[in-house]
Structure formats: structure tokens, C-alpha cells
Amino acid sequence: MIYEGLVDGKDTDSIYQTYLDYAKAFDRVDHELLISKLERYGFHPSLISWIKSFLSNRDQVVVLDGVQSFIAGILSGVPQGTVLGPLLFILFINDLELCVTSSTVGFSADDTRISKQIGSLATASFCKRT
């Protein structure tokens, strides 16, 4: 896309992984939406039930210098540091490119780029005009 834009005399603007912070995104996965997506993908109901159990009734606590914070329930997110957490996150964002309609989404290992060719100020719909 970038090369084609250059040949056509257009700029290509991109949003890189710096702005799509996966570390924070892991914490914000909506459990109900994830389960709904798994159902639409055709996962077996028994597996979905197991994943629901895996995600629910989780608590977190912080201990600093031997002092423990209050226990808080975790209402969203996928567990980091587990084998299943990254897989569930990938399944959650798998349809991202279907939601971005006026740009191109590119995925690689731990990186996502959203790009759009800019031929004129009129096509730069996400640019602030002054």
C-alpha cells in the first residue's frame, strides 16, 4: 500500500502498534463479547463453558512491602502469563479489519498497523482541519 501510494503521488498515513497498546488491551477484553465471538466462530459449547469458567471468578490483589491491598474482582480481560490468554486475545481482535472500513489493517506477530492513503485534504477524514 505504501509503495503504490508513492507511485500514485499519494501519502500514506499509518497508526502503528505504539498506539494500539496490546499490553493494556489484554486487560480490556469484554468477556461477554469474547464468548459471543467464540459462539459465532463455532466453538463447541463444552469448550465455551470451560473458557467462561476460566475467565470468571478471578480476583486480584497487590502486595507491597508485605502490605496487601483489598481484593478486587476482575470483570474483564484475559489472563496474561497463561498459554490461553494470548490465544483468546487473538480470537477477540480477529475481526478488527472488518470493523475498520475506510483504512487498511495489517497484522504481524505483536504489531498492528492501520493505514490510509491520503490523496488530498478531503480524503484525510481523520485529520483535524483548522
DSSP file with accessible surface (Angstrom, degrees, kcal/mol):
  #  RESIDUE AA STRUCTURE BP1 BP2  ACC     N-H-->O    O-->H-N    N-H-->O    O-->H-N    TCO  KAPPA ALPHA  PHI   PSI    X-CA   Y-CA   Z-CA
    1    1 A M     >        0   0   77      0, 0.0     4,-2.2     0, 0.0     5,-0.2   0.000 360.0 360.0 360.0 -42.4    0.0    0.0    0.0
    2    2 A I  H  >  +     0   0   80      2,-0.2     4,-2.3     1,-0.2     5,-0.2   0.942 360.0  46.9 -65.3 -44.6    2.8    2.5    0.9
    3    3 A Y  H  > S+     0   0  165      1,-0.2     4,-2.6     2,-0.2     5,-0.2   0.932 111.6  50.6 -62.8 -45.6    4.7    1.8   -2.4
    4    4 A E  H  > S+     0   0  102      1,-0.2     4,-2.1     2,-0.2    -1,-0.2   0.902 110.5  50.1 -61.1 -40.1    1.5    2.1   -4.5
    5    5 A G  H  <>S+     0   0    0     -4,-2.2     5,-3.8     2,-0.2     4,-0.3   0.912 109.4  51.2 -64.1 -40.6    0.7    5.4   -2.9
    6    6 A L  H ><5S+     0   0  129     -4,-2.3     3,-1.3     3,-0.2    -2,-0.2   0.934 110.3  48.6 -62.0 -44.9    4.2    6.7   -3.5
    7    7 A V  H 3<5S+     0   0   90     -4,-2.6    -1,-0.2     1,-0.3    -2,-0.2   0.888 113.0  48.3 -62.2 -37.5    3.9    5.7   -7.2
    8    8 A D  T 3<5S-     0   0  103     -4,-2.1    -1,-0.3    -5,-0.2    -2,-0.2   0.403 119.2-110.6 -84.1   1.6    0.5    7.4   -7.4
    9    9 A G  T < 5S+     0   0   68     -3,-1.3     2,-0.3    -4,-0.3    -3,-0.2   0.771  76.3 128.7  76.2  25.4    1.8   10.6   -5.7
   10   10 A K      < -     0   0   85     -5,-3.8    -1,-0.3    -6,-0.2     2,-0.2  -0.827  55.5-127.0-112.2 152.6   -0.2   10.0   -2.6
   11   11 A D  E     -A  118   0A 118    107,-2.1   107,-3.7    -2,-0.3     2,-0.5  -0.592  16.3-146.1 -86.8 157.2    0.9   10.0    1.1
   12   12 A T  E     -A  117   0A  29    105,-0.3     2,-0.4    -2,-0.2   105,-0.2  -0.981  10.0-160.3-125.6 117.9    0.1    7.0    3.3
   13   13 A D  E     -A  116   0A  66    103,-2.4   103,-2.3    -2,-0.5     2,-0.4  -0.782  13.1-170.1 -94.6 142.6   -0.6    7.7    7.0
   14   14 A S  E     -A  115   0A  32     -2,-0.4     2,-0.5   101,-0.2   101,-0.2  -0.980  23.8-149.5-136.1 147.3   -0.3    4.9    9.4
   15   15 A I  E     -A  114   0A  74     99,-2.8    99,-2.3    -2,-0.4     2,-0.1  -0.977  31.0-159.5-108.9 120.7   -1.1    4.2   13.1
   16   16 A Y    >>  -     0   0   99     -2,-0.5     3,-2.4    97,-0.2     4,-0.8  -0.439  36.9 -85.6 -98.3 176.9    1.4    1.7   14.4
   17   17 A Q  T 34 S+     0   0   61      1,-0.3     5,-0.2     2,-0.2     3,-0.1   0.734 117.0  77.5 -53.9 -25.2    1.4   -0.7   17.4
   18   18 A T  T 34 S+     0   0  114      1,-0.3    -1,-0.3     3,-0.1     3,-0.2   0.892 103.3  37.5 -54.1 -37.3    2.7    2.2   19.6
   19   19 A Y  T <4 S+     0   0  182     -3,-2.4     2,-0.9     1,-0.2    -1,-0.3   0.681 110.8  61.9 -88.2 -21.2   -0.9    3.5   19.6
   20   20 A L  S  < S-     0   0   49     -4,-0.8     2,-0.9    92,-0.2    -1,-0.2  -0.684  79.2-167.1-103.2  76.3   -2.5    0.0   19.7
   21   21 A D     >  -     0   0   67     -2,-0.9     4,-2.0    -3,-0.2     3,-0.3  -0.516   9.9-171.7 -74.5 100.4   -1.0   -1.0   23.1
   22   22 A Y  H  > S+     0   0   38     -2,-0.9     4,-2.2     1,-0.2    -1,-0.2   0.817  79.9  64.5 -64.6 -30.8   -1.6   -4.7   23.4
   23   23 A A  H  > S+     0   0   54      1,-0.2     4,-0.6     2,-0.2    -1,-0.2   0.948 111.6  35.7 -59.6 -45.6   -0.5   -4.8   27.0
   24   24 A K  H >4 S+     0   0  112     -3,-0.3     3,-0.8     1,-0.2     4,-0.5   0.852 112.1  61.5 -73.7 -34.1   -3.4   -2.6   28.0
   25   25 A A  H >< S+     0   0   32     -4,-2.0     3,-1.4     1,-0.2     4,-0.4   0.855  93.8  62.9 -63.4 -34.2   -5.7   -4.2   25.5
   26   26 A F  H >< S+     0   0   30     -4,-2.2    52,-2.2     1,-0.3     3,-0.7   0.866 102.6  52.0 -56.1 -35.5   -5.4   -7.6   27.1
   27   27 A D  T << S+     0   0   75     -3,-0.8    -1,-0.3    -4,-0.6    -2,-0.2   0.618 107.1  53.4 -76.8 -13.0   -6.9   -6.1   30.3
   28   28 A R  T <   +     0   0  168     -3,-1.4     2,-0.4    -4,-0.5    -1,-0.2   0.299  68.0 130.6-111.2  10.9   -9.9   -4.7   28.4
   29   29 A V    <   -     0   0    1     -3,-0.7    48,-3.3    -4,-0.4     2,-0.5  -0.504  58.4-130.0 -67.0 121.8  -11.3   -7.7   26.6
   30   30 A D     >  -     0   0   80     -2,-0.4     4,-2.5    46,-0.2     5,-0.2  -0.647  11.3-150.0 -76.1 120.3  -15.0   -7.8   27.3
   31   31 A H  H  > S+     0   0   33     -2,-0.5     4,-2.7    44,-0.5     5,-0.2   0.904  93.7  49.4 -61.1 -44.0  -15.9  -11.4   28.4
   32   32 A E  H  > S+     0   0  166      1,-0.2     4,-2.3     2,-0.2    -1,-0.2   0.913 112.9  47.0 -64.3 -41.4  -19.4  -11.4   27.1
   33   33 A L  H  > S+     0   0   74      2,-0.2     4,-2.4     1,-0.2    -1,-0.2   0.911 111.8  51.2 -66.8 -39.8  -18.3  -10.2   23.7
   34   34 A L  H  X S+     0   0    0     -4,-2.5     4,-2.5     2,-0.2    -2,-0.2   0.947 111.0  47.6 -61.4 -46.3  -15.5  -12.7   23.6
   35   35 A I  H  X S+     0   0   14     -4,-2.7     4,-2.3     1,-0.2    -1,-0.2   0.917 110.5  52.7 -62.7 -41.4  -17.9  -15.6   24.4
   36   36 A S  H  X S+     0   0   44     -4,-2.3     4,-2.2    -5,-0.2    -1,-0.2   0.916 109.7  48.7 -60.1 -42.3  -20.3  -14.3   21.7
   37   37 A K  H  X S+     0   0   15     -4,-2.4     4,-2.3     2,-0.2    -2,-0.2   0.912 108.7  53.0 -64.8 -41.5  -17.5  -14.3   19.2
   38   38 A L  H  X>S+     0   0    0     -4,-2.5     5,-2.3     1,-0.2     4,-0.5   0.894 109.0  50.2 -61.3 -39.0  -16.5  -17.8   20.1
   39   39 A E  H ><5S+     0   0  105     -4,-2.3     3,-1.1     1,-0.2    -1,-0.2   0.925 111.0  48.5 -64.2 -43.6  -20.0  -19.0   19.6
   40   40 A R  H 3<5S+     0   0  156     -4,-2.2    -2,-0.2     1,-0.3    -1,-0.2   0.833 106.2  57.4 -66.0 -32.2  -20.1  -17.3   16.2
   41   41 A Y  H 3<5S-     0   0   85     -4,-2.3    -1,-0.3    -5,-0.2    -2,-0.2   0.623 119.7-112.9 -72.4 -12.7  -16.8  -19.0   15.3
   42   42 A G  T <<5 +     0   0   62     -3,-1.1    -3,-0.2    -4,-0.5    -2,-0.1   0.697  52.9 168.7  90.8  21.4  -18.5  -22.3   16.0
   43   43 A F      < -     0   0   67     -5,-2.3    -1,-0.2     1,-0.1     5,-0.0  -0.364  46.7 -94.5 -64.7 147.2  -16.6  -23.4   19.1
   44   44 A H    >>  -     0   0  122      1,-0.1     4,-2.3     4,-0.0     3,-0.6  -0.355  29.5-123.9 -63.3 138.3  -18.1  -26.4   20.9
   45   45 A P  H 3> S+     0   0   95      0, 0.0     4,-2.5     0, 0.0     5,-0.2   0.837 110.7  56.2 -54.6 -35.0  -20.4  -25.4   23.7
   46   46 A S  H 3> S+     0   0   82      2,-0.2     4,-1.9     1,-0.2     5,-0.1   0.902 108.6  46.7 -65.1 -39.6  -18.4  -27.5   26.2
   47   47 A L  H <> S+     0   0   74     -3,-0.6     4,-2.6     2,-0.2    -1,-0.2   0.913 111.6  51.2 -67.9 -40.8  -15.2  -25.6   25.3
   48   48 A I  H  X S+     0   0    8     -4,-2.3     4,-2.7     1,-0.2    -2,-0.2   0.921 109.0  51.4 -62.6 -40.9  -17.1  -22.3   25.6
   49   49 A S  H  X S+     0   0   77     -4,-2.5     4,-2.1    -5,-0.2    -1,-0.2   0.913 109.9  49.6 -61.5 -40.7  -18.3  -23.3   29.0
   50   50 A W  H  X S+     0   0  145     -4,-1.9     4,-2.4     2,-0.2    -2,-0.2   0.919 110.7  49.4 -65.8 -41.4  -14.8  -24.2   30.1
   51   51 A I  H  X S+     0   0    5     -4,-2.6     4,-2.1     2,-0.2    -2,-0.2   0.908 108.2  53.9 -66.3 -39.5  -13.5  -20.8   28.8
   52   52 A K  H  X S+     0   0  104     -4,-2.7     4,-1.6     1,-0.2    -1,-0.2   0.931 110.7  46.8 -57.1 -44.9  -16.3  -19.0   30.7
   53   53 A S  H  < S+     0   0   82     -4,-2.1    -2,-0.2     1,-0.2    -1,-0.2   0.898 109.7  54.0 -63.4 -40.2  -15.2  -20.8   33.9
   54   54 A F  H  < S+     0   0   41     -4,-2.4    -1,-0.2     1,-0.2    -2,-0.2   0.857 114.9  40.4 -62.0 -36.0  -11.5  -19.9   33.1
   55   55 A L  H  < S+     0   0    3     -4,-2.1     3,-0.4    -5,-0.1    -1,-0.2   0.696 104.9  78.1 -88.4 -20.4  -12.4  -16.2   32.8
   56   56 A S  S  < S+     0   0   53     -4,-1.6    19,-0.1     1,-0.2    20,-0.0  -0.473  85.7  23.5 -97.1 163.5  -14.9  -15.8   35.7
   57   57 A N  S    S+     0   0  160      1,-0.2     2,-0.4    17,-0.1    -1,-0.2   0.842  80.4 149.4  55.7  41.5  -14.5  -15.6   39.5
   58   58 A R        -     0   0   84     16,-0.5    16,-2.9    -3,-0.4     2,-0.3  -0.841  25.4-167.2-103.6 141.3  -10.9  -14.2   39.2
   59   59 A D  E     -C   73   0B 109     -2,-0.4     2,-0.3    14,-0.3    14,-0.2  -0.850   5.9-154.8-122.7 160.6   -9.6  -11.8   41.8
   60   60 A Q  E     +C   72   0B 116     12,-2.5    12,-2.4    -2,-0.3     2,-0.3  -0.979  11.5 176.0-135.2 151.8   -6.5   -9.6   42.0
   61   61 A V        -     0   0   65     -2,-0.3     2,-0.4    10,-0.2    10,-0.1  -0.985  19.9-139.6-149.7 149.1   -4.5   -8.2   44.9
   62   62 A V        -     0   0   98     -2,-0.3     7,-2.9     8,-0.3     2,-0.5  -0.954  12.3-166.3-114.2 133.4   -1.4   -6.1   45.2
   63   63 A V  E     +D   68   0C  89     -2,-0.4     2,-0.4     5,-0.2     5,-0.2  -0.984  11.0 173.5-119.8 123.2    1.2   -6.8   47.9
   64   64 A L  E >  S-D   67   0C 122      3,-2.5     3,-2.0    -2,-0.5    -2,-0.0  -0.986  72.2 -16.4-133.4 120.8    3.9   -4.2   48.5
   65   65 A D  T 3  S-     0   0  157     -2,-0.4    -1,-0.1     1,-0.3     3,-0.1   0.878 128.4 -53.7  52.7  39.9    6.4   -4.4   51.3
   66   66 A G  T 3  S+     0   0   73      1,-0.2     2,-0.5     0, 0.0    -1,-0.3   0.463 112.5 120.2  79.5  -0.5    4.2   -7.1   53.0
   67   67 A V  E <   -D   64   0C 106     -3,-2.0    -3,-2.5     0, 0.0     2,-0.4  -0.872  51.9-149.6-101.7 127.7    1.1   -4.9   52.9
   68   68 A Q  E     -D   63   0C 116     -2,-0.5    -5,-0.2    -5,-0.2     3,-0.1  -0.788   4.2-139.5-102.0 135.6   -1.8   -6.3   51.0
   69   69 A S        -     0   0   47     -7,-2.9     2,-0.1    -2,-0.4    -1,-0.0  -0.238  41.9 -76.7 -75.8 176.2   -4.4   -4.2   49.1
   70   70 A F        -     0   0  170      1,-0.1     2,-0.4    -9,-0.1    -8,-0.3  -0.357  53.4-102.4 -70.0 157.1   -8.1   -5.1   49.2
   71   71 A I        -     0   0  103    -10,-0.1     2,-0.4    -3,-0.1   -10,-0.2  -0.696  40.3-167.4 -85.0 129.7   -9.2   -8.0   46.9
   72   72 A A  E     -C   60   0B  27    -12,-2.4   -12,-2.5    -2,-0.4     2,-0.2  -0.964  19.2-122.7-122.0 137.0  -10.8   -6.8   43.7
   73   73 A G  E     -C   59   0B  44     -2,-0.4     2,-0.6   -14,-0.2   -14,-0.3  -0.485  22.5-128.1 -73.4 143.6  -12.8   -8.9   41.3
   74   74 A I        +     0   0   54    -16,-2.9   -16,-0.5    -2,-0.2   -17,-0.1  -0.861  29.1 175.0 -95.3 119.4  -11.6   -9.0   37.7
   75   75 A L        +     0   0  155     -2,-0.6   -44,-0.5     1,-0.1     2,-0.3   0.572  62.1  16.6-103.0 -13.4  -14.5   -8.1   35.4
   76   76 A S  S    S+     0   0   50    -46,-0.1   -46,-0.2   -49,-0.1   -48,-0.1  -0.941  83.7  62.2-150.0 170.7  -12.7   -8.0   32.0
   77   77 A G        -     0   0    6    -48,-3.3   -50,-0.3    -2,-0.3   -51,-0.1  -0.121  68.4 -91.8  98.6 163.1   -9.5   -9.0   30.3
   78   78 A V        -     0   0    5    -52,-2.2     2,-0.2    -2,-0.1   -49,-0.1  -0.930  49.6 -96.2-113.5 142.6   -7.7  -12.2   29.5
   79   79 A P    >   -     0   0   16      0, 0.0     3,-0.7     0, 0.0     6,-0.3  -0.388  37.4-144.7 -63.0 122.6   -5.2  -13.6   31.9
   80   80 A Q  T 3  S+     0   0  101      1,-0.2     3,-0.1    -2,-0.2     4,-0.1  -0.551  81.5  38.8 -83.0 151.2   -1.6  -12.6   31.0
   81   81 A G  T 3  S+     0   0   88      1,-0.4     2,-0.3    -2,-0.2    -1,-0.2   0.556  95.6 104.9  85.9   5.5    1.1  -15.1   31.6
   82   82 A T  S <  S-     0   0   44     -3,-0.7    -1,-0.4     1,-0.1    -4,-0.0  -0.792  76.5-126.0-111.9 161.7   -1.1  -18.0   30.6
   83   83 A V  S  > S+     0   0  142     -2,-0.3     4,-0.8     1,-0.2    -1,-0.1   0.889 110.8  48.5 -70.8 -37.1   -1.0  -20.0   27.3
   84   84 A L  H  > S+     0   0   36      1,-0.2     4,-2.7     2,-0.2     5,-0.3   0.816  94.9  74.2 -76.2 -29.2   -4.7  -19.4   26.7
   85   85 A G  H  > S+     0   0    0     -6,-0.3     4,-2.3     1,-0.2    -1,-0.2   0.927  98.9  42.2 -53.9 -55.2   -4.6  -15.6   27.3
   86   86 A P  H  > S+     0   0   55      0, 0.0     4,-2.5     0, 0.0    -1,-0.2   0.888 114.0  53.3 -62.8 -35.7   -2.9  -14.6   24.0
   87   87 A L  H  X S+     0   0   90     -4,-0.8     4,-2.3     2,-0.2    -2,-0.2   0.938 109.8  47.4 -64.2 -44.2   -5.0  -17.1   22.0
   88   88 A L  H  X S+     0   0    1     -4,-2.7     4,-2.0     1,-0.2    -1,-0.2   0.902 111.2  52.1 -64.1 -37.4   -8.2  -15.6   23.4
   89   89 A F  H  X S+     0   0    9     -4,-2.3     4,-2.2    -5,-0.3    -2,-0.2   0.932 108.6  49.7 -64.6 -43.6   -7.0  -12.1   22.7
   90   90 A I  H  X S+     0   0   97     -4,-2.5     4,-1.0     1,-0.2    -2,-0.2   0.917 111.1  49.4 -61.7 -42.3   -6.2  -13.0   19.1
   91   91 A L  H  < S+     0   0   29     -4,-2.3     4,-0.3     1,-0.2    -1,-0.2   0.876 109.9  53.4 -63.9 -33.2   -9.7  -14.5   18.7
   92   92 A F  H  < S+     0   0   34     -4,-2.0     3,-0.4     1,-0.2    -2,-0.2   0.897 117.2  34.4 -68.8 -41.0  -11.1  -11.4   20.2
   93   93 A I  H >< S+     0   0   33     -4,-2.2     3,-2.5     1,-0.2     4,-0.3   0.458  87.5 104.5 -94.2   1.1   -9.4   -9.0   17.7
   94   94 A N  T 3< S+     0   0   93     -4,-1.0     3,-0.4     1,-0.3    -1,-0.2   0.782  82.9  46.2 -55.3 -29.7   -9.6  -11.4   14.7
   95   95 A D  T >> S+     0   0   29     -3,-0.4     3,-1.4    -4,-0.3     4,-0.9   0.266  77.3 112.0 -99.0  14.8  -12.4   -9.4   13.1
   96   96 A L  H X> S+     0   0   50     -3,-2.5     4,-1.3     1,-0.3     3,-1.3   0.900  73.4  56.5 -54.9 -42.5  -10.8   -5.9   13.7
   97   97 A E  H 34 S+     0   0  105     -3,-0.4    -1,-0.3    -4,-0.3     6,-0.1   0.767 101.4  57.9 -66.6 -20.4  -10.2   -5.4   10.0
   98   98 A L  H <4 S+     0   0  136     -3,-1.4    -1,-0.3     1,-0.2    -2,-0.2   0.753 106.9  48.9 -75.9 -23.4  -14.0   -5.9    9.4
   99   99 A C  H << S+     0   0   92     -3,-1.3     2,-0.9    -4,-0.9    -2,-0.2   0.710  96.9  73.5 -87.7 -23.7  -14.7   -3.0   11.7
  100  100 A V     <  +     0   0   35     -4,-1.3     5,-0.1     1,-0.2    -1,-0.1  -0.832  59.5 168.9 -93.9 106.7  -12.2   -0.6   10.1
  101  101 A T        +     0   0  131     -2,-0.9    -1,-0.2     1,-0.2    -2,-0.0   0.733  66.2  42.4 -97.7 -23.6  -13.9    0.3    6.9
  102  102 A S  S    S+     0   0   71      2,-0.0     2,-0.3    14,-0.0    -1,-0.2   0.296 112.2  47.3-109.6  11.9  -12.0    3.3    5.5
  103  103 A S  S    S-     0   0   29     -6,-0.1     2,-0.4    13,-0.1    13,-0.2  -0.864  81.6-104.3-140.4 174.4   -8.5    2.1    6.1
  104  104 A T  E     -B  115   0A  70     11,-3.3    11,-2.9    -2,-0.3     2,-0.5  -0.895  26.9-153.1-107.1 133.1   -6.3   -1.0    5.7
  105  105 A V  E     -B  114   0A  18     -2,-0.4     2,-0.4     9,-0.2     9,-0.2  -0.903  10.6-172.1-106.8 130.6   -5.4   -3.1    8.7
  106  106 A G  E     -B  113   0A  30      7,-2.9     7,-2.6    -2,-0.5     2,-0.4  -0.984   3.7-163.0-123.9 130.5   -2.2   -5.2    8.7
  107  107 A F  E     +B  112   0A  83     -2,-0.4     2,-0.3     5,-0.2     5,-0.2  -0.895  15.7 160.5-110.3 143.2   -1.3   -7.7   11.4
  108  108 A S  E >   -B  111   0A  72      3,-2.4     3,-2.5    -2,-0.4    -2,-0.0  -0.936  60.7 -54.9-148.0 168.7    2.1   -9.3   12.2
  109  109 A A  T 3  S-     0   0  110     -2,-0.3    -1,-0.0     1,-0.3    -2,-0.0   0.563 124.2 -15.7  -9.4 -86.8    3.4  -11.0   15.3
  110  110 A D  T 3  S+     0   0  113     -3,-0.1     2,-0.4     2,-0.0    -1,-0.3  -0.027 121.9  89.9-118.6  32.1    2.8   -8.4   18.0
  111  111 A D  E <   - B   0 108A  51     -3,-2.5    -3,-2.4   -89,-0.0     2,-0.4  -0.964  48.1-172.4-134.2 141.8    2.2   -5.5   15.8
  112  112 A T  E     - B   0 107A   1     -2,-0.4     2,-0.4    -5,-0.2    -5,-0.2  -0.999   5.9-168.2-133.2 136.7   -0.9   -4.0   14.1
  113  113 A R  E     - B   0 106A  95     -7,-2.6    -7,-2.9    -2,-0.4     2,-0.5  -0.993   6.7-164.1-127.0 131.6   -0.8   -1.2   11.5
  114  114 A I  E     +AB  15 105A  27    -99,-2.3   -99,-2.8    -2,-0.4     2,-0.3  -0.968  22.0 179.6-111.9 122.9   -3.8    0.8   10.3
  115  115 A S  E     -AB  14 104A   6    -11,-2.9   -11,-3.3    -2,-0.5     2,-0.3  -0.908  16.2-176.2-127.9 153.4   -3.0    2.7    7.1
  116  116 A K  E     -A   13   0A  27   -103,-2.3  -103,-2.4    -2,-0.3     2,-0.3  -0.979  26.7-124.6-148.1 133.1   -4.9    5.0    4.8
  117  117 A Q  E     -A   12   0A  48     -2,-0.3     2,-0.6  -105,-0.2  -105,-0.3  -0.614  22.2-154.2 -77.5 135.8   -3.8    6.6    1.5
  118  118 A I  E     +A   11   0A  19   -107,-3.7  -107,-2.1    -2,-0.3     3,-0.1  -0.939  25.8 162.9-115.7 108.8   -4.1   10.4    1.5
  119  119 A G  S    S-     0   0   48     -2,-0.6     2,-0.3     1,-0.3    -1,-0.1   0.687  71.1  -6.8 -96.9 -21.7   -4.5   11.9   -1.9
  120  120 A S  S >> S-     0   0   61   -109,-0.1     3,-0.9     1,-0.1     4,-0.6  -0.965  78.6 -91.7-161.3 171.1   -5.9   15.3   -0.8
  121  121 A L  G >4 S+     0   0  119     -2,-0.3     3,-1.0     1,-0.2     6,-0.2   0.870 121.8  61.8 -61.0 -31.5   -7.1   17.1    2.3
  122  122 A A  G 34 S+     0   0   76      1,-0.3    -1,-0.2    -3,-0.0     3,-0.1   0.827 102.6  49.6 -66.0 -30.4  -10.6   15.9    1.6
  123  123 A T  G <4 S+     0   0   59     -3,-0.9     2,-1.4     1,-0.2    -1,-0.3   0.555  89.2  84.8 -86.7  -5.4   -9.6   12.2    1.9
  124  124 A A    X<  +     0   0    3     -3,-1.0     3,-2.1    -4,-0.6    -1,-0.2  -0.430  53.2 158.9 -91.0  62.8   -7.8   12.9    5.2
  125  125 A S  T 3   +     0   0   79     -2,-1.4    -1,-0.2     1,-0.3    -2,-0.1   0.731  69.4  53.1 -63.5 -23.0  -11.1   12.5    7.1
  126  126 A F  T 3  S+     0   0  107     -3,-0.2     2,-0.3     2,-0.1    -1,-0.3   0.433  89.1 100.7 -93.8   4.1   -9.4   11.7   10.4
  127  127 A C  S <  S-     0   0   46     -3,-2.1     2,-0.4    -6,-0.2    -3,-0.0  -0.687  78.3-117.7 -88.5 140.8   -7.2   14.9   10.2
  128  128 A K        -     0   0  191     -2,-0.3     2,-0.4     1,-0.0    -2,-0.1  -0.605  28.5-147.1 -76.4 129.3   -8.2   18.0   12.2
  129  129 A R              0   0  141     -2,-0.4    -1,-0.0     0, 0.0    -8,-0.0  -0.846 360.0 360.0-101.5 136.4   -9.0   20.9    9.9
  130  130 A T              0   0  175     -2,-0.4     0, 0.0     0, 0.0     0, 0.0  -0.750 360.0 360.0-119.8 360.0   -8.2   24.4   11.0
